Amino acid sequence: MVLENSYFDKVKDPYYRDGTAQLRQSGSVVVNSTGQRETGGSAFDPRSFYSYTLDPAAGVPALLRAHAGPQADIGL
């Protein structure tokens, strides 16, 4: 699993892997959270398959407030 620029707030065990998993994490923000934050293995590099641009992890809460849930300009 590849976990990039995620935002965890008030989460128990934000990320961890079991004995058979590969988990690569980078750029994430963890606040008001407890427990495991464990990575291991090499997982894969998504950029080997396609290009993309990440939003800064610190901006994720604002992005969710702006774009999650019902939107007046889409849907029914």
N, C-alpha and C positions, 0 to 999 in steps of 0.2 A: 504494500500500500504506500502511496505517496501522499503526504499531507503537507500542503504548502499554504502559508499565509492565512491560517485559520484563526479564529478568535474564540476563546473559551472563557466564560464568565460563570462562576458559581457551579463548577462541574467537579464531580468526584471522579478521579482517574481520567483526566482529559484524553490521554492516549497511551496505549501500551500494547504489547504484542504477546502472543502466546508462543510456545516453544517452536512452532513450525512456521511462523509468519516472518515476513520481512517488512519492516516499517521504516520509511525514511521521512523525517520531518524537518522542515526548515521555515523560518520566518513567522511562526505562529506566536500569538500573544495569549498568555494565560494569566487571568486575574481572579482573585477571590475563589480560587480553586485549590483542592487538596488531592493528594494521592499520587498515583503513578503517572510519570511522564517518561516512558521508556521507548527507545527506538533500537533498531538493530537490523543487521543485514544491509544489503545494498538496494533492494527493491529494483526499480527500473528508472530510467530517465525519460519522462514524457517528451522532452524536446527531441528525442530520437525519432519520434513518430509525427509530431506536429509542433508548430510554433504557437506561443501564447504569451500574454502579458498578465502579470498578477497585479491585483490591487493591493495596496499596503494593508497588512492585517489590522492595524490600528483603525482603519477606516471602515471595517466590516460592520460595526453596529450602525453607523450612519447609512450605509448602503442598504441594510436590511430595513431600517425605518422608512427609507425613501421608496424601496421597490418591492417589499414583501406584502403579501395580502392582496385584497381586491384593488384593482386599478381602474380608474374611471375610463381610461382610453383603450382598455382591452376587455375581452369577454362579453358577457351578455349585458 
